[in-house]
Amino acid sequence: MIIIIYEINTGKIIRVNDIPESMKNKQVQEGEAYIEENSYYLDTEYYIDISSEFPIVACKSEIETVFDKNIIIANDIDTATIKKLPDDCIIKINDISYNVIDNIFQLTVTLPGIYNIEIIKFPFLTKEVQIEGIM
């Protein structure tokens, strides 16, 4: 039996286990619940929709954002702007996290190079883009 264990308050998938029927209740911890499924579902692509009467597996949707440019001059003045961000998302730039509250993020850089950007917001798919800083 495949069970998907998720956070009760959010629907975020915590674990997916293939276990005997007798073990299913022993897998669930405080603040978690489970549903039974016939397949494995990756937490990177799916979540549990807890808004309906019965929780169901749902696909994460894409984050729709607007980038004004993907190449900027590395002079601490030129700016790349990311708009239409989800409320309270996290932006990671080369593994450094920033909380975004107002749906917009502006990036300036000092050094040339490739800046890997991840936009993270549950229950959306993590969006990955690159902005290049040039001289």
C-alpha positions in Angstrom: 0.0 0.0 0.0 1.3 3.4 -1.0 0.5 6.2 1.5 1.3 9.9 1.0 1.9 11.6 4.3 1.3 15.4 4.3 1.1 18.4 6.6 -2.5 18.8 7.8 -2.4 22.6 7.6 -0.8 23.1 4.2 -1.0 19.9 2.1 2.7 19.8 1.7 3.9 16.3 1.0 6.3 15.1 3.7 6.9 11.4 2.8 5.6 8.7 0.4 5.9 5.2 1.7 5.1 1.8 0.4 4.2 -0.2 3.5 1.9 -3.0 4.7 -1.6 -2.0 5.7 -0.9 -2.8 9.4 1.9 -0.1 9.5 0.1 2.9 8.0 -0.9 4.5 11.3 2.5 4.1 12.7 4.0 6.3 10.0 2.0 9.4 10.8 3.3 12.0 13.3 1.7 14.9 15.0 0.4 17.5 12.5 0.4 15.0 9.7 -2.3 13.0 7.9 -2.2 10.5 5.0 -4.1 9.4 1.9 -3.8 6.1 0.1 -2.8 6.1 -3.5 -1.8 3.7 -6.3 1.3 5.6 -7.4 4.2 7.6 -6.0 3.9 11.4 -6.2 7.0 13.6 -5.9 6.7 16.6 -3.5 8.5 18.7 -6.1 5.6 18.3 -8.6 2.6 17.6 -6.4 0.8 18.6 -3.2 -2.3 17.5 -1.4 -5.2 19.9 -2.0 -6.8 20.2 1.4 -9.5 22.7 0.3 -12.0 20.2 -0.8 -14.1 17.8 1.4 -11.7 15.0 0.8 -7.9 15.7 0.3 -6.7 14.8 -3.2 -3.3 14.8 -5.0 -3.0 18.0 -7.1 -0.3 19.2 -9.6 1.7 22.2 -8.6 1.3 25.1 -11.1 3.9 27.3 -12.7 4.8 30.6 -11.1 3.9 33.3 -13.7 6.5 36.1 -13.4 7.8 38.9 -15.6 11.5 39.6 -16.0 12.4 42.8 -17.7 15.9 41.5 -18.7 18.2 38.6 -18.1 21.6 40.5 -18.7 22.6 43.4 -16.5 25.8 45.5 -16.2 27.8 44.5 -13.0 28.0 48.1 -11.7 25.6 48.1 -8.7 23.4 50.5 -10.7 21.8 48.5 -13.6 18.8 46.6 -12.3 16.9 43.5 -13.3 13.3 43.6 -12.1 11.1 40.6 -11.4 7.4 41.4 -11.2 4.2 39.5 -10.5 5.8 37.4 -7.8 3.5 35.4 -5.5 2.8 36.9 -2.1 5.5 36.0 0.6 7.7 34.0 -1.8 11.4 33.3 -1.3 14.0 34.2 -3.9 17.3 32.3 -3.7 20.2 33.8 -5.6 23.3 31.5 -5.6 21.9 29.9 -2.4 21.3 33.1 -0.5 17.6 33.5 0.4 15.6 36.7 0.3 11.9 37.1 1.5 9.7 39.0 -1.0 6.7 40.6 0.4 5.5 43.1 -2.2 5.4 41.0 -5.4 8.5 42.6 -6.9 12.2 42.0 -6.6 15.1 44.1 -8.0 18.6 42.8 -8.5 21.8 44.7 -9.0 25.2 43.0 -9.0 28.8 44.1 -8.3 30.6 41.3 -10.0 30.2 39.8 -13.5 29.0 36.2 -13.6 25.9 34.0 -13.8 23.4 34.4 -11.0 21.2 31.4 -10.5 17.8 32.5 -9.2 15.1 30.2 -7.7 11.6 31.5 -6.9 10.0 29.4 -4.2 6.4 29.5 -3.1 4.3 26.6 -1.9 2.2 25.1 -3.7 3.9 26.3 -6.9 6.6 24.6 -8.9 10.0 26.2 -8.0 11.0 28.5 -10.9 14.6 28.6 -11.9 16.2 31.3 -14.1 19.6 32.9 -14.7 20.6 36.5 -14.9 24.1 37.3 -16.2 26.1 40.2 -14.9 28.5 41.6 -17.5 31.2 44.3 -17.6 
